């Protein structure tokens, strides 16, 4: 499965070689729900689930999103889908997440199944199945990550429940919505943006992320986020894997029994679009670190995509622009 292209990371080896791990794979959620951190090994006092309860000094009751939330009304926009691959690539560029996926994920065995299970989990912890279902999902995800750990390819110990590690994956979800609004010139007023951030911290608590690592406000969040992007994220086996997989369209969905040539009629242009937007939305420093080519022709095509989606956004009905808004009454 080796296809050379201008987007192939410099120095990448042809094909995909599974790294030796010595760890028996186990069933885990998609990397969207694995967790990263600035430090690879969790503190001894925080071994697997010691951090599941918020700090007593800053204890805040988890509050799932619901029909009254700004996140349902305006936080989830249709254009965010264009940054979905960039979000996933940022997640696995974290050493802890990349190692966890390399050692434990069954993503390659059932890509559609993994996407479906991730979407179902996101639906639940976002409150779409009710408040109690959201809280239960947050607890379930922590239980699933208790045994995800090991030693990465560089000999560094890691564990998925490292508090800052667990925060990073949730943070990329907030980044995606915020980055789309900023890049498309669609930011809300400061009060609305602050409310969306506060509600994201509510979701972080639903996911049982320790209170002490949740940035207090938007300025603190972006300072921390820039630190992770600039100083922690790296190219690894899992980032190379995802880049390689994205050179081809997704395999036919099991619910659509179409011959591959027919499936590829829409799948090929969609794959090309997602390759372009993935690289376009990535922070430039990470794009360069992963060896992804970004030149004037690609930048021009990306600018055209941004312009077209901006035009569509001005004429689409509200229920399509913000898919969850129809549930807010």
C-alpha positions in Angstrom: 0.0 0.0 0.0 2.6 2.5 -1.1 1.6 5.4 -3.2 4.1 8.2 -3.6 2.7 11.7 -3.7 3.8 15.2 -3.1 2.2 15.0 0.3 4.3 12.0 1.5 6.3 13.0 4.5 10.0 13.4 3.8 11.9 10.3 4.6 8.7 8.1 4.9 9.2 4.5 4.1 7.0 2.9 1.5 4.0 1.0 2.8 2.9 0.6 6.4 4.9 -1.5 8.8 3.3 -2.4 12.1 5.8 -1.6 14.8 6.9 -4.3 17.3 5.1 -3.6 20.5 5.1 -6.8 22.6 1.7 -5.7 23.9 -1.4 -7.7 23.2 -4.0 -5.5 21.4 -7.2 -4.8 23.3 -10.5 -3.4 22.2 -10.4 0.4 22.9 -12.3 3.5 21.7 -11.1 5.4 18.6 -8.1 7.6 19.0 -10.5 10.5 19.2 -11.1 9.3 22.8 -7.6 8.2 23.8 -5.6 10.8 25.8 -2.4 12.8 25.5 0.0 14.7 27.7 3.1 16.9 27.9 4.7 14.2 30.0 4.7 10.7 28.7 4.7 8.8 31.9 1.9 9.5 34.4 3.0 10.6 37.9 3.3 7.7 40.2 0.5 9.2 42.3 -1.8 9.2 39.3 -1.6 5.7 38.2 -4.4 4.7 36.0 -7.5 6.2 37.6 -6.3 8.2 40.7 -7.2 11.4 38.8 -10.8 10.5 38.0 -12.1 12.6 40.8 -11.7 16.4 40.5 -9.4 18.2 43.0 -11.2 18.8 46.2 -10.1 22.5 46.2 -11.7 23.1 42.8 -14.5 20.5 42.7 -17.1 21.4 40.1 -20.2 19.3 39.3 -20.1 17.9 35.8 -22.8 19.6 33.7 -23.6 17.9 30.3 -24.7 19.9 27.3 -28.4 20.2 26.7 -31.1 22.1 24.7 -30.2 25.3 26.6 -26.5 25.2 25.8 -24.8 27.5 23.3 -22.8 24.5 22.2 -26.0 22.9 20.8 -27.2 26.2 19.4 -24.0 27.5 17.7 -21.0 25.4 18.8 -21.3 22.6 16.3 -21.2 23.9 12.7 -21.3 21.9 9.5 -17.9 23.2 8.3 -16.2 21.6 11.3 -16.4 18.3 9.4 -13.7 19.6 7.1 -11.3 19.7 10.0 -12.1 16.2 11.2 -9.0 14.6 9.8 -6.8 17.4 11.0 -8.2 17.0 14.4 -7.5 13.3 14.4 -3.9 13.8 13.1 -3.3 16.4 15.9 -4.5 13.9 18.4 -2.2 11.1 17.4 0.7 13.4 16.9 0.8 13.5 20.7 3.3 10.9 21.8 1.0 9.3 24.3 -2.0 9.0 21.9 0.2 7.9 19.0 1.8 5.2 21.2 -1.6 4.1 22.6 -3.1 3.7 19.1 0.0 1.9 17.8 0.0 -0.6 20.6 -3.7 -1.1 21.4 -6.1 0.2 18.7 -7.9 -2.1 16.3 -8.6 0.7 14.0 -7.1 -1.0 11.0 -9.3 -4.1 11.4 -12.6 -2.2 11.2 -12.3 1.5 10.2 -16.0 2.0 9.7 -16.8 0.3 12.9 -14.3 2.4 14.8 -15.8 5.6 13.3 -19.3 4.5 14.2 -18.4 3.7 17.8 -16.6 7.1 18.1 -19.6 9.0 16.8 -21.9 7.1 19.2 -19.6 7.9 22.2 -19.5 11.6 21.1 -23.3 11.7 20.8 -23.6 10.3 24.3 -21.1 12.5 26.1 -22.4 15.6 24.3 -25.8 15.1 26.0 -27.8 14.0 22.9 -29.1 10.9 24.7 -29.8 12.8 28.0 -27.9 14.1 31.0 -27.4 10.7 32.7 -26.3 9.0 29.5 -23.6 11.7 29.1 -22.3 11.2 32.7 -22.4 7.4 32.3 -20.4 7.7 29.0 -17.7 9.8 30.7 -17.3 7.2 33.4 -17.3 4.4 30.8 -14.6 5.9 28.8 -12.3 6.3 31.8 -12.8 2.6 32.7 -11.9 1.6 29.1 -8.6 3.5 29.3 -7.5 2.2 32.7 -5.4 -0.6 31.1 -4.1 1.3 28.1 -0.4 2.0 28.7 3.1 0.6 27.9 6.4 1.8 26.5 6.6 3.6 23.2 9.0 3.0 20.3 11.5 5.4 22.0 11.4 3.6 25.3 9.2 6.1 27.0 6.5 4.9 29.5 3.0 6.2 28.8 -0.5 5.8 30.1 -3.8 7.0 28.5 -5.1 8.4 31.8 -2.2 10.8 32.3 -4.4 13.8 33.2 -2.9 16.3 30.7 -2.8 13.5 28.1 -6.5 12.9 28.5 -7.2 16.6 28.2 -5.4 17.0 24.9 -7.9 14.9 22.9 -10.8 16.8 24.2 -9.0 20.0 23.6 -8.6 19.3 19.9 -12.4 19.1 19.6 -12.6 22.6 21.0 -9.8 23.7 18.8 -11.6 22.4 15.7 -14.7 24.5 16.2 -12.8 27.6 17.2 -10.2 27.3 14.4 -13.0 27.0 11.8 -14.7 30.1 13.1 -11.5 32.1 13.1 -10.2 31.0 9.8 -13.6 31.6 8.1 -14.1 35.0 9.8 -17.1 33.7 11.6 -16.1 34.3 15.3 -18.9 35.3 17.6 -18.8 38.2 20.0 -16.5 37.7 23.1 -19.4 36.8 25.4 -20.6 34.0 23.2 -17.0 32.7 22.6 -16.5 32.8 26.4 -19.7 30.8 26.9 -18.7 28.2 24.3 -15.4 27.8 26.2 -17.1 27.5 29.6 -19.4 24.8 28.1 -16.4 23.0 26.7 -14.9 22.9 30.2 -18.3 21.4 31.3 -17.8 18.6 28.7 -14.2 18.1 30.0 -15.7 17.4 33.5 -18.2 15.0 32.0 -15.2 13.2 30.6 -13.7 13.1 34.1 -10.7 15.2 33.2 -9.2 16.4 36.5 -10.1 20.0 37.4 -6.5 21.0 38.0 -5.4 20.6 34.3 -8.4 22.3 32.7 -7.3 25.8 31.6 -9.3 28.5 33.5 -10.2 30.6 30.4 -9.6 31.1 26.8 -6.3 33.0 27.1 -4.9 30.2 29.4 -6.2 27.6 27.0 -4.4 29.0 24.0 -1.2 29.4 25.9 -1.3 25.8 26.9 -2.5 24.7 23.5 0.4 26.5 21.7 2.8 24.8 24.2 1.6 21.4 23.2 1.7 22.1 19.5 5.1 23.7 19.6 6.9 21.6 22.2 5.2 18.2 22.5 3.6 17.0 19.3 5.8 14.9 17.0 5.8 12.8 13.9 5.4 9.1 14.8 4.4 5.8 13.4 0.7 6.6 13.9 0.8 10.0 12.1 2.6 8.3 9.2 -0.1 5.6 9.1 -2.9 8.1 9.0 -1.2 10.1 6.3 -0.7 6.9 4.3 -4.3 5.8 4.7 -5.6 9.2 3.6 -4.0 8.8 0.2 -6.7 6.4 -0.7 -10.5 6.7 -0.2 -12.2 4.9 2.7 -13.2 1.3 1.7 -16.9 0.8 0.8 -19.2 1.2 3.8 -20.7 -2.3 4.8 -24.2 -0.9 4.5 -23.6 0.1 0.9 -22.9 -3.0 -1.1 -21.5 -1.3 -4.1 -18.6 -2.4 -6.4 -15.5 -0.5 -5.4 -15.2 1.3 -8.8 -18.8 2.7 -8.3 -18.1 3.5 -4.6 -14.9 5.4 -5.7 -16.8 7.8 -7.9 -17.8 10.0 -5.0 -15.2 8.6 -2.6 -12.1 9.7 -4.6 -13.0 13.4 -4.8 -14.1 13.4 -1.1 -10.7 11.9 -0.1 -8.9 14.5 -2.1 -10.9 17.3 -0.5 -10.2 15.9 3.0 -6.5 15.6 2.2 -6.4 19.3 1.2 -8.4 20.5 4.2 -6.4 18.3 6.7 -3.2 20.0 5.7 -4.7 23.4 5.3 -6.2 23.5 8.8 -3.2 22.1 10.6 -1.0 24.6 12.5 1.9 25.4 10.1 4.5 24.3 12.6 2.9 20.9 12.9 2.4 20.6 9.1 6.1 21.1 8.7 7.0 18.7 11.5 4.9 16.0 9.9 6.7 16.6 6.5 3.5 17.6 4.7 3.9 19.7 1.6 2.2 23.1 1.5 2.9 25.2 -1.5 1.2 28.0 -3.5 -1.1 25.7 -5.6 -2.3 23.9 -2.5 -2.8 27.1 -0.6 -4.8 28.5 -3.5 -7.0 25.5 -3.7 -7.6 25.6 0.0 -8.5 29.3 -0.2 -11.0 28.4 -2.9 -12.6 25.7 -0.6 -12.8 28.3 2.2 -14.5 30.8 -0.1 -17.0 28.2 -1.5 -17.9 27.0 2.0 -18.3 30.6 3.2 -20.7 31.2 0.3 -22.7 28.1 1.1 -22.8 29.0 4.8 -24.5 32.3 3.9 -27.4 30.6 2.1 -27.9 27.3 4.0 -30.8 26.9 6.4 -30.0 27.3 10.1 -30.7 23.6 10.8 -27.9 22.6 8.4 -25.4 25.3 9.4 -25.8 24.3 13.0 -27.1 20.7 13.0 -27.9 20.5 16.7 -29.8 23.8 16.8 -33.0 22.0 15.7 -32.9 20.2 19.0 -32.9 23.4 21.1 -36.4 24.4 20.4 
